[in-house]
Amino acid sequence: MRIVSFIFLLLGLLASCQSPKDKAKDQDKFNWNAGISAPKNYTYGAPFVEYLYKGKGIGGASASIASAQGWGITSGGYTGGAKFKPVPDSVFVKWRCGFDLINYEGGFKLPRKKMLELFSKGIIDPFSGRKEDYAVLVAGMAPGGNVTIWMQASGINTEIVKFKAKKISQDGRYDAHSVSLWSSKGYEAKDILKYISFHGVPYKIWETGEKEYNYDIGFSSREESYGYHLTFNAKDGSWFSLDKSDSFVPWGEKEIRTKNIVEKKHKSPVQLDISWYTYEKNYKNRQWYSGKIILPQNLENLLKSGIFKRLLIRIEKDEHKDAVFGTLSLNGKNVEKKIMVFKLGRYDYKIEKQLSPEYILPKDFIFPKWEKGKEPLNTPDVDYWQEQ
């Protein structure tokens, strides 16, 4: 009898020594918050998401004014009840698409068993090698009523489900009683409309998802004393950046050969925002060249071939003129294919003006067409330099 009592006492002591996290895990509860996401350059308004379990709300997120920071990138305010919550079995979303001005809402069943496994196991961070716990459920809301739910751990997203919300109503494009992307006088709205007119609205991408390819990115310039920053925009409104610590290739050396390439999974970019500048602390004393390069429309087909393993950006010598020239090429084993010549304009701080058009187009570029039943697209009212 004493032995049985001792065993129960020991079990009780062990249970009392459990951490709150372990206790919650035994009850299939985990520490998670809710986040919201939208594709960069495809704005949304008043997004709302609520996660439910057995018909009861257990956590969610909302914002009156939302920032479209990038597809799969969490934004908006976080909310949620208890610290440790059950894994939801369904989700409800609603938002207003900033481009089509359509109001969407809808719910969907979630694969709870799969999510329980992911919460229990966590994920290994490919960069640090450490095990990370999933901590955020991200609801991505995109044009066309397209919704993607991810589980996120330290910036690593695991897709859970895609579904379509229903169109509830549509607002007028030029409604005098509200400010929209179309009626706004702000620079951000104008830049977004320029982006959309160059790249269109890829509704299908948000339905099917975007593929990734194994390649790395290199940057090379004749003058190593210059710094640079590269931001790549993908079709689905996601993006990633590189700077000198990530990708510099010494000019004229053979590091571009395949044996020196470090392949990473990247989506095929449609636009490269680039800056190349001297290192003076005072920005006004810098030589600064920049531009938004619209990438060749066959780039994904070239990456899909598997022949090329590096996208290489080269910039020629700075001769202190109004612009510098550069090239984009794809490199593989014993093969190099030049895909574009570009021209970056110098920014003159004295007159606060760029001395060459900000937008750079490849030759044979075709502006996207209007999709029937969608908002019409216009050729942008913007200066651009195009490769001949």
C-alpha positions in Angstrom: 0.0 0.0 0.0 2.9 2.3 0.9 4.5 1.6 -2.5 1.3 2.5 -4.3 0.9 5.7 -2.3 4.5 6.6 -3.0 4.0 6.1 -6.8 0.9 8.4 -6.8 2.9 10.9 -4.8 5.8 10.7 -7.2 3.5 11.1 -10.2 1.9 14.1 -8.5 5.2 15.7 -7.9 6.3 15.1 -11.5 3.1 16.7 -12.7 3.5 19.7 -10.5 7.1 20.1 -11.9 5.8 20.4 -15.5 6.2 23.7 -17.2 3.0 25.6 -18.2 4.1 24.9 -21.8 4.3 21.1 -21.2 1.0 21.1 -19.3 -0.7 22.9 -22.2 0.8 20.6 -24.7 -0.7 17.6 -22.9 -4.1 19.2 -23.5 -3.3 19.9 -27.1 -3.0 23.6 -26.4 -0.1 25.8 -27.7 1.2 29.4 -27.4 0.2 31.0 -30.7 -1.1 34.4 -32.0 -2.9 35.4 -35.2 -1.4 37.6 -38.0 -2.7 39.0 -41.3 -0.9 39.4 -44.6 -1.4 40.8 -48.1 0.7 40.8 -51.2 3.0 43.9 -51.5 1.6 46.4 -54.0 -1.9 44.8 -53.9 -3.5 46.7 -51.0 -6.4 45.6 -48.8 -8.6 47.4 -46.2 -10.1 46.5 -42.8 -8.8 42.9 -42.7 -10.2 40.6 -40.1 -9.5 36.9 -39.2 -10.9 34.8 -36.4 -9.9 31.2 -35.6 -12.5 28.9 -34.0 -12.6 25.5 -32.2 -15.9 23.7 -31.8 -17.8 26.8 -32.9 -16.1 29.2 -30.4 -13.7 31.9 -31.2 -10.2 31.3 -29.7 -8.0 34.0 -31.4 -7.8 36.4 -34.2 -6.5 39.7 -35.6 -7.9 42.8 -37.2 -6.8 46.3 -38.4 -8.7 49.3 -39.5 -5.9 50.4 -41.8 -3.7 47.5 -43.2 -0.2 47.6 -44.6 0.4 45.2 -47.5 4.0 44.3 -46.4 4.3 41.2 -48.5 2.7 37.9 -49.3 3.3 35.6 -46.3 4.9 38.4 -44.3 2.9 39.0 -41.1 1.5 42.5 -40.5 -1.4 44.0 -38.5 -2.2 43.9 -34.8 -2.2 40.6 -33.0 -5.0 39.6 -30.7 -5.9 36.4 -28.9 -7.4 35.2 -25.7 -5.4 32.9 -23.4 -1.7 32.5 -23.9 -2.1 28.7 -24.5 -5.0 28.0 -26.9 -6.5 25.0 -28.6 -5.5 24.3 -32.2 -8.4 25.7 -34.3 -10.6 23.6 -36.5 -11.9 26.4 -38.7 -11.2 30.0 -39.8 -13.3 33.1 -40.8 -11.9 36.1 -42.8 -13.2 39.3 -44.3 -11.5 42.2 -46.0 -11.8 44.8 -48.8 -9.6 44.4 -51.9 -7.9 47.7 -52.5 -7.5 47.1 -56.3 -10.9 45.7 -57.3 -12.7 47.4 -54.4 -14.6 44.2 -53.7 -15.6 43.2 -50.1 -15.0 39.5 -49.4 -15.8 37.2 -46.5 -15.9 33.5 -45.9 -15.0 30.6 -43.7 -13.2 27.3 -44.1 -12.4 24.1 -42.2 -8.8 23.6 -41.2 -6.8 20.4 -41.2 -6.5 20.3 -37.4 -4.7 16.9 -37.3 -1.9 18.2 -39.5 -1.7 21.4 -37.5 -1.5 19.5 -34.2 1.5 17.5 -35.6 3.3 20.7 -36.7 2.7 22.5 -33.4 4.0 19.4 -31.5 7.1 18.8 -33.7 8.1 22.4 -34.5 10.5 23.0 -37.4 14.3 23.1 -37.9 15.5 26.5 -39.0 17.6 25.9 -42.1 19.9 28.8 -41.3 20.6 28.3 -37.6 19.9 24.6 -37.4 17.9 25.1 -34.2 14.4 23.7 -33.5 11.8 26.5 -33.6 8.2 26.4 -32.4 5.3 27.6 -34.6 4.0 30.7 -32.9 1.8 32.6 -35.5 -1.1 31.6 -37.7 -1.0 33.9 -40.7 -4.0 34.6 -42.9 -3.0 35.9 -46.3 -5.8 37.8 -48.2 -5.3 38.6 -51.9 -7.3 39.9 -54.9 -9.9 37.6 -56.3 -11.0 36.5 -52.9 -7.9 34.2 -52.6 -6.9 33.2 -49.0 -3.8 31.3 -47.8 -3.3 30.1 -44.2 0.3 29.5 -43.0 1.8 28.4 -39.7 4.9 30.6 -39.0 8.0 29.9 -36.9 10.8 32.5 -36.8 9.9 33.8 -40.3 9.5 30.2 -41.8 6.1 29.7 -43.3 4.4 26.3 -43.7 1.3 26.4 -45.9 -1.8 24.9 -44.3 -4.6 25.5 -46.8 -5.8 27.7 -49.6 -9.5 28.7 -50.2 -11.7 31.3 -51.8 -13.8 33.8 -49.9 -17.1 35.0 -51.4 -17.7 38.4 -53.0 -20.2 40.3 -50.7 -20.3 43.7 -52.4 -18.3 46.1 -54.6 -17.6 49.8 -54.1 -17.4 52.3 -56.9 -13.9 53.2 -58.1 -14.3 56.9 -57.8 -16.7 57.1 -54.8 -16.5 60.7 -53.6 -17.2 59.6 -50.1 -14.1 57.4 -49.6 -10.5 57.5 -50.5 -9.3 54.5 -52.5 -6.2 53.5 -54.4 -7.8 55.1 -57.5 -8.8 58.4 -55.9 -5.7 58.9 -53.6 -3.3 61.7 -54.5 -0.5 60.2 -52.4 2.8 59.0 -53.8 2.4 55.5 -52.4 -0.9 55.0 -54.3 0.7 56.3 -57.5 3.7 53.9 -57.2 1.3 51.0 -56.6 -0.7 51.8 -59.7 2.6 52.0 -61.7 3.6 48.6 -60.4 0.3 47.0 -61.3 0.3 48.5 -64.7 3.7 46.9 -65.4 3.0 43.6 -63.8 -0.8 43.1 -63.9 -2.8 41.3 -61.2 -1.8 37.7 -61.1 -5.0 36.2 -59.7 -4.0 32.6 -60.8 -0.8 32.8 -58.7 -2.7 33.2 -55.5 -5.0 30.3 -56.4 -2.2 27.8 -57.2 0.9 29.2 -55.4 4.3 30.2 -56.9 7.1 27.8 -57.5 10.7 28.2 -56.2 13.9 27.4 -58.1 17.4 26.5 -56.9 19.8 29.4 -57.8 21.9 32.0 -56.1 22.3 35.7 -56.8 25.6 37.5 -57.4 26.5 41.1 -57.7 29.7 42.5 -59.3 31.0 46.0 -60.0 34.2 47.4 -61.2 34.4 49.6 -58.1 34.4 47.7 -54.9 34.2 50.9 -52.8 30.5 51.1 -53.7 27.7 49.7 -51.6 24.5 48.3 -52.9 21.1 47.0 -52.0 18.9 44.7 -54.0 15.2 44.0 -53.4 13.5 41.4 -55.6 9.7 41.4 -56.0 8.0 38.1 -57.0 4.7 37.7 -58.9 2.7 36.8 -55.8 3.7 40.0 -53.9 6.4 38.4 -51.8 9.9 39.9 -51.8 13.4 39.4 -50.5 16.5 41.6 -50.2 20.3 41.1 -50.6 23.2 43.3 -49.6 27.0 43.2 -50.0 27.5 40.6 -47.2 25.3 38.2 -49.1 26.3 38.2 -52.7 29.4 40.2 -53.8 31.5 38.6 -56.6 34.9 40.3 -57.4 35.0 41.8 -60.8 36.6 39.6 -63.5 37.3 36.7 -61.3 36.0 33.1 -61.9 33.8 32.9 -58.8 30.8 32.9 -61.1 31.5 29.2 -62.0 29.0 26.7 -60.8 31.4 25.1 -58.2 31.3 28.4 -56.2 27.6 28.8 -56.3 25.5 28.4 -53.1 22.1 27.5 -54.3 19.0 28.7 -52.3 15.3 28.4 -53.1 14.0 31.6 -54.6 10.9 32.5 -56.6 11.4 33.9 -60.0 11.4 37.8 -59.6 9.5 40.1 -61.8 11.2 43.4 -60.6 14.5 44.4 -59.1 14.8 47.6 -57.1 18.4 48.5 -57.0 20.6 51.1 -55.3 24.4 51.6 -55.9 26.2 54.3 -53.9 29.4 55.5 -52.3 29.9 55.3 -48.5 29.9 59.0 -47.4 28.0 59.3 -44.1 26.2 62.4 -45.3 23.7 61.2 -47.9 23.9 64.4 -49.8 27.6 63.8 -50.5 27.0 60.4 -51.9 27.1 59.4 -55.5 23.8 57.5 -55.7 22.4 55.6 -58.6 19.1 53.7 -58.5 16.3 52.3 -60.5 13.4 49.8 -60.7 14.3 47.2 -63.3 11.4 45.3 -64.8 12.9 41.9 -65.5 12.5 39.9 -68.7 9.2 38.1 -68.9 10.8 34.8 -70.0 13.1 34.7 -66.8 11.0 32.0 -65.1 11.2 29.8 -68.2 14.9 30.1 -68.2 15.2 29.2 -64.5 12.7 26.4 -65.0 15.1 24.8 -67.5 17.5 23.9 -64.7 20.6 24.9 -66.8 21.2 28.2 -64.9 22.2 28.3 -61.2 23.1 32.0 -60.7 21.5 35.3 -61.6 24.4 37.8 -61.9 24.1 41.6 -61.8 27.1 43.6 -63.1 27.6 47.4 -63.0 30.3 49.2 -65.0 32.6 51.9 -63.7 31.2 55.2 -62.3 32.3 58.0 -64.5 30.3 60.6 -62.5 27.8 61.1 -65.3 24.0 61.1 -65.2 23.8 57.3 -65.3 25.7 54.1 -65.2 25.1 50.9 -67.3 24.9 47.3 -66.2 24.0 43.8 -67.3 21.9 40.9 -66.0 23.0 37.4 -66.9 22.3 33.8 -66.0 25.2 31.5 -65.3 25.5 27.7 -65.2 28.2 25.1 -65.8 30.3 26.4 -68.6 27.4 28.6 -69.9 26.5 32.3 -69.5 23.4 34.0 -71.1 23.1 37.8 -71.0 19.4 38.5 -70.5 19.3 42.3 -70.2 21.2 45.6 -70.3 20.0 48.3 -67.8 20.6 51.9 -67.1 20.6 53.4 -63.6 20.0 57.1 -63.1 22.0 59.3 -60.7 20.1 61.0 -58.0 21.1 64.7 -57.7 20.5 65.8 -54.1 20.9 69.5 -55.0 17.9 69.6 -57.2 16.2 66.5 -55.6 15.8 64.7 -58.9 16.9 61.5 -60.6 18.7 62.3 -63.8 17.5 59.3 -65.8 14.1 57.5 -65.7 13.5 55.5 -62.5 11.9 52.6 -64.4 13.9 50.3 -66.7 12.3 47.9 -69.2 13.8 45.0 -71.1 13.5 45.0 -74.9 10.4 43.1 -76.2 8.5 43.9 -73.0 4.7 43.5 -73.3 2.4 45.4 -71.0 -0.1 43.0 -69.3 -3.6 42.8 -70.8 -6.9 43.5 -69.1 -8.7 40.4 -67.8 -12.4 40.3 -68.7 -14.5 40.9 -65.7 -11.7 42.5 -63.8 -10.7 46.1 -63.3 -9.1 47.5 -66.5 -5.3 48.1 -66.6 -3.8 51.2 -68.1 -0.4 51.8 -69.7 1.4 53.8 -67.0 1.8 57.5 -67.3 5.5 57.3 -66.4 8.9 57.9 -68.0 11.0 54.8 -68.5 14.2 53.8 -70.3 14.0 50.7 -72.4 16.7 48.4 -73.6 17.1 48.6 -77.4 
